[in-house]
Amino acid sequence: MPTPPPIFIVGAGRSGSTAFHHAFARHPHVSWISKILDVAPRAEALNAAVLRGLSTPGIQTLLRRGVIEPGHLKPSEAYAWWERVAPGFSEPFRDLRADDLTPKSRTRIRSAIDRLVLDERPTPLIKITGWPRIGYLDAAFPDARFIHVVRDGRAVVNSILQVDFWDGWRGTKGWRGLDMTPDQKARWDASGQSFVTLAAMELSDMLDAMRVAQPLIDADRVLEVRYEDLCASPTSTFEAVTDFCDLEHPEGFAREIADFGFENTNDKWRLDLTDHQQRLLESELGRHLDHWGYDRVFEPDTP
């Protein structure tokens, strides 16, 4: 039996896609990549064994009670696995498009994802962050579904500034290898080379890529999930998600979602940043805030 179309979760890092992914992974009919493939990228059989073990009632009970949650049982983006399957996928300097996919990479990606799934969990569920790469993935899987998790960009940038793996503190050398446009360089210099502005520019590039790539995919294969709606109404959000993905919504999964504990921390950017930093942030992200319907706090700058 052919593997059902994969479901790709995409979005900028720190947008809430990890919580969404971990919750969705509790659906009994999806297969996903575990952290095992971060450490051992060729261990697809072991990954399958982990998923098979999670289907046993005893392990499910222990996981729900928090008695066990070893790291290798958690879903992962597993870029080490991706890099083995499709060299260059993990950290391209720009978004990957359909014309970047070679026939060999297409064959390898489809074969690798086929090896990930179990008969009892036939639908692949895969999360990536950063560049959307949906043009590239759509070329490999013309029937794939894409779920874009979007969040208030001000909260995203504030979260980026709190993590230990953001390389922007080293300046543009650590800025995902991107070259600034002259306009970006002028704005960054005008901000006093603010790290808030730099992080906002990085997010803006990712959102620009999504806005370019998403219209190229059939609208009925792309679903947008707002992080804020997910936190406010996880049950109705996931009912819409499973309907979009042509998946059943069993009672046990509904309970898992209701008990997951999504938390909206969007207001922290107002507490963690100075008034000046907030203004810089909102100025840089203004057009994206407007596009996705997030109200501005400050009046837009006028020429």
C-alpha positions in Angstrom: 0.0 0.0 0.0 1.4 3.4 -0.9 2.3 5.8 1.9 -0.3 8.6 2.4 0.8 12.1 1.6 3.1 13.5 4.2 2.2 16.4 6.5 4.9 19.0 6.8 4.7 21.5 9.7 6.6 24.7 8.7 7.2 28.0 10.4 9.8 30.3 11.8 11.7 29.1 14.8 10.2 30.0 18.2 6.7 30.3 16.6 5.1 27.5 18.7 5.6 24.8 16.1 7.4 22.5 18.5 4.5 22.4 20.9 2.1 21.9 18.0 4.3 19.1 16.6 4.6 17.3 19.9 0.9 17.4 20.4 0.1 16.3 16.9 2.6 13.4 17.3 0.3 11.9 19.9 -2.1 11.0 17.1 -2.2 7.3 16.7 -2.0 7.2 12.9 1.0 9.4 12.3 4.7 8.4 12.1 7.3 11.0 13.0 11.1 11.5 13.3 12.5 11.0 16.8 15.6 12.4 18.3 17.3 9.0 17.6 17.8 10.2 14.1 19.6 13.3 15.4 22.3 11.0 16.9 22.2 8.1 14.5 20.9 9.4 11.1 20.8 5.9 9.6 18.8 4.3 12.4 15.5 4.4 10.7 14.6 0.9 11.8 15.3 1.9 15.4 13.1 5.0 15.0 10.3 2.7 13.8 10.8 0.5 16.8 10.4 3.5 19.1 7.1 4.4 17.4 5.9 0.8 17.6 6.7 0.8 21.3 4.7 4.0 21.8 1.6 2.2 20.5 1.6 -0.1 23.5 -0.9 0.9 26.2 1.6 0.5 29.0 4.1 3.0 27.6 1.3 5.4 26.6 0.1 5.4 30.2 3.6 6.0 31.6 4.2 8.9 29.1 0.9 10.5 30.0 1.7 10.3 33.7 5.2 11.8 33.1 6.8 8.7 34.6 9.1 8.3 31.6 10.0 10.8 28.9 13.5 10.0 27.7 14.8 12.3 25.1 14.8 9.7 22.3 11.1 9.4 22.6 10.5 13.0 21.6 9.7 14.2 18.1 12.6 16.0 16.4 13.5 17.9 13.2 16.5 15.7 12.9 18.6 17.8 10.5 21.4 15.2 10.7 19.0 12.8 9.1 17.9 15.4 6.5 21.5 16.1 5.6 22.2 12.5 4.9 19.0 12.2 2.8 19.2 15.6 1.0 22.6 17.3 1.4 22.2 21.0 1.9 18.7 20.8 3.2 19.4 21.8 6.8 21.1 25.2 6.4 20.7 26.7 2.9 21.6 30.4 2.7 18.2 31.0 1.0 14.9 29.2 0.8 14.9 26.0 -1.2 12.7 26.0 -4.3 11.2 23.5 -6.7 14.1 24.0 -9.1 16.6 23.1 -6.4 15.4 19.5 -6.2 17.4 17.0 -8.3 15.9 13.7 -9.4 18.3 11.8 -7.2 17.3 13.9 -4.1 13.6 13.4 -4.9 14.1 9.6 -5.0 16.1 9.5 -1.8 13.7 11.7 0.1 10.7 9.7 -0.9 12.4 6.4 -0.1 13.6 7.7 3.2 10.2 8.9 4.3 8.6 5.6 3.2 11.1 3.8 5.5 10.0 6.0 8.5 6.3 5.0 8.5 4.6 2.0 10.2 1.6 0.2 8.7 -0.4 1.1 11.8 0.9 4.7 11.6 0.8 5.3 7.9 0.9 9.1 7.6 4.3 10.8 7.9 4.4 13.9 10.1 7.5 16.0 9.7 8.4 19.4 11.1 11.0 21.9 9.9 11.7 25.5 10.9 13.5 28.4 9.4 13.2 28.6 5.6 9.8 27.1 4.6 11.3 25.0 1.8 7.7 24.2 0.7 8.4 24.7 -3.0 11.2 22.1 -2.7 9.1 19.7 -0.7 6.1 20.1 -2.9 8.2 19.1 -5.9 9.1 15.9 -4.1 5.5 15.3 -2.9 3.0 17.0 -5.1 0.1 15.8 -2.9 1.7 16.8 0.5 -0.1 18.9 3.0 1.6 21.9 4.7 0.6 23.4 8.0 2.1 26.8 8.7 2.3 27.7 12.3 2.4 31.5 12.6 2.8 33.6 15.7 3.0 37.3 16.6 6.5 38.2 15.3 7.3 40.4 18.3 6.9 37.4 20.6 9.0 35.3 18.2 11.9 37.8 18.2 11.8 38.2 22.0 12.0 34.4 22.3 14.9 34.3 19.8 16.8 36.7 22.0 16.4 34.4 25.0 17.8 31.2 23.5 21.5 30.2 23.7 21.7 29.0 20.1 21.0 32.3 18.2 24.2 33.3 16.5 23.2 36.9 15.9 25.3 38.1 18.9 28.3 37.6 16.6 26.9 40.1 14.1 26.1 39.3 10.5 28.8 36.5 10.5 26.5 34.4 12.6 23.3 35.6 10.9 22.5 32.4 9.1 25.1 33.2 6.5 22.9 35.9 4.9 24.2 39.0 3.2 22.3 42.1 4.1 20.8 44.1 1.4 21.8 47.8 1.3 18.4 48.8 2.6 18.8 46.3 5.5 22.3 47.5 6.3 21.0 51.1 6.4 18.2 50.2 8.7 20.5 48.2 11.0 23.0 51.0 11.2 20.2 53.5 11.9 19.1 51.3 14.8 22.6 51.5 16.3 23.2 47.9 15.1 20.6 46.7 17.5 20.4 43.0 18.1 16.6 43.4 18.4 16.6 44.8 14.8 19.0 42.1 13.6 16.8 39.3 15.0 13.7 40.9 13.5 15.4 41.1 10.1 16.2 37.4 10.3 12.6 36.6 11.1 11.4 39.0 8.3 13.5 37.1 5.7 11.8 33.8 6.8 8.4 35.4 6.6 9.1 37.0 3.2 10.1 33.5 1.9 6.8 32.0 3.2 4.8 34.8 1.5 6.6 34.1 -1.8 6.4 30.3 -1.6 2.9 29.7 -0.2 0.9 31.1 -3.2 2.7 28.6 -5.4 1.0 25.7 -3.6 -2.6 24.7 -4.1 -4.6 26.6 -1.5 -6.4 23.4 -0.4 -3.1 21.9 0.6 -1.9 24.7 3.0 -3.4 25.3 6.4 -2.4 28.3 8.6 -2.5 27.7 12.3 -2.2 30.7 14.6 -0.3 30.0 17.8 -2.6 32.3 19.7 -5.7 30.3 18.5 -4.0 27.1 19.3 -3.4 28.2 22.9 -6.9 29.6 23.3 -8.8 26.7 21.7 -6.6 23.6 21.2 -9.6 21.3 20.8 -11.3 23.2 17.9 -7.9 24.0 16.4 -6.9 20.3 16.2 -10.4 19.3 15.0 -9.7 21.6 12.0 -6.2 20.2 11.6 -7.3 16.5 11.5 -10.1 17.4 9.1 -7.6 19.2 6.8 -5.3 16.2 7.0 -8.1 13.6 6.3 -7.3 12.0 9.6 -9.7 10.6 12.2 -10.0 12.4 15.4 -10.3 9.6 18.0 -11.5 10.2 21.5 -8.1 9.3 23.0 -6.3 11.9 20.8 -8.9 14.5 21.7 -8.1 13.9 25.4 -4.4 14.2 24.7 -4.9 17.6 23.1 -7.2 18.8 25.9 -4.6 17.9 28.5 -1.5 19.1 26.6 -1.2 22.4 28.3 -0.6 25.0 25.6 0.6 28.3 27.0 0.4 31.7 25.3 3.4 33.8 26.4 3.0 36.5 23.7 2.9 39.4 26.2 6.4 38.8 27.4 8.0 41.0 24.7 6.3 44.0 26.4 7.9 43.0 29.7 11.4 41.9 28.5 12.2 44.8 26.1 12.6 48.5 26.7 10.2 51.0 25.1 13.0 51.8 22.5 13.6 48.2 21.7 9.9 47.6 21.3 9.6 50.4 18.8 12.6 49.1 16.9 11.0 45.7 16.8 7.6 46.8 15.7 9.1 49.1 13.1 11.0 46.3 11.5 8.2 43.8 11.6 5.3 46.2 10.8 4.4 44.9 7.4 4.3 41.3 8.6 2.2 42.2 11.6 -0.2 43.9 9.3 -0.3 41.0 6.8 -1.2 38.5 9.5 -3.6 40.7 11.4 -1.6 41.5 14.5 -2.4 45.0 15.9 0.5 47.4 16.3 1.1 49.1 19.6 3.0 52.1 18.2 2.0 54.4 15.4 3.8 53.4 12.2 6.8 55.6 11.2 6.0 58.1 8.5 8.4 59.1 5.8 
